[in-house]
Structure formats: C-alpha cells, structure tokens
Amino acid sequence: MGTRPDPERRAELLDGAVDYVHEQGLADLSLRPLAQSLGTSARMLLYHFGSKEQLIAEALDGVRRRQHVRIEKWLSDSNPRDFVGLLRRFWEWSTAAETDSYGRLFFEAYGMTLIDSDRLPGFLDSAVSEWLSVMCTALTDAGIPQETAEDFATGALALHRGLLMDLLATGDRPRVERAHAHMLAALERDLAELTES
C-alpha cells in the first residue's frame, strides 16, 4: 500500500484491541477473530501495527494505562497520600468480580514473558517499576525515607500479587481475605512506628 496508516483509525483499533485482550486473554489470541470483533480484517491489523506481537504489546500497555489512570485518581483524591488506604482500595478493585479478567490477563502475560521476554519487551520491568513508583510516592509523602519506602513497597507488592494469585487459583476468598487483612495490619503497625520515631 502506498499510503501511511491513519493515526485516528489506528488509535480506534487499538482501543478496541485493549477491550478484547482484557476480556479474552492472550493464550488463544488469533488475529482473525480479533479483527472480526473490531470490524476489520487481519490484513488491516498488520497494516496498522506491523505484527501480531506489536499489537499485543500495545494492547497490554493500554490495559495497564487504564489501570494507572484509576490509581492516579485514587492518589489525587487522598491528601495526604495514605499507603495502607491505597493498598486496601487496590485490593478491593483487584478482587472485584468485574476486574477478575484483568488479574488473569496480568498473570498470563507475566508467565508468557518469563518464558520468552522477547514476546512482550519491557513488560516485566514496567510491571514492577510502575507500581513501585506509585507506592514509594505514597510512602515518601507520608515522611518515610526513600530506601525504607522502597523496601516497604517491594514487600507489599509481592504480598499483594501472591495473595491475588492464590485467590484466582483457589477461589478461597475467606482465607485469602484474612491473610490480606493481617498483612495490612502489620504494615500499618510498622509504618506507625517509623513515623513516630
């Protein structure tokens, strides 16, 4: 084709691909059914995105961007920033029935990328660094030194994701919710000691 892809049409297709990937996941993703759901052809998707891998990478970035817009709103609504409150809201969102597909998609992408990091370049780094940045900001705003904030954020992120994977794997909500409540209570006590000292 002699013409260049239309940026507006590309953005429209990407927005639809974000919705599709969010709901359907990655394991059996095929261009033909994706294109059909978007009202276009597999050939046109390749024209706009170059490859299936590029489209998937951009769609996953789009899913994460939507999530971060929500988180930034949570942060802007709380003044001063409340680390434990942020974790509590994030957990409520992560475990709600309507966001179940996001958790499954996230762990699916994580597993795929651990096996072959070239499939989704940059995913593993950003999946950690973006959340550490959000959490560290909440902690340093509360007066916690940067290095200590990084330690707390690293532990909290690992615990959150481990419990979320447990919930998705077992469906044992009462047990996992109790464990999450204990985690928050322990973090709250430790943070109170730090800010009082």
Salt bridges, closest charged atoms under 4 A:
GLU12 OE2 - ARG9 NH1 2.30
ASP15 OD1 - ARG66 NH2 2.77
ASP19 OD1 - ARG66 NH1 2.59
GLU58 OE2 - ARG10 NH2 2.65
ASP61 OD1 - ARG64 NH2 3.33
ASP77 OD2 - LYS73 NZ 2.95
ASP100 OD2 - ARG104 NE 2.81
GLU130 OE1 - ARG64 NE 3.36
GLU130 OE1 - HIS68 NE2 3.16
ASP141 OD2 - ARG81 NE 3.44
ASP166 OD1 - ARG175 NH2 2.73
ASP172 OD2 - ARG175 NE 3.00
GLU177 OE2 - ARG173 NH1 3.10
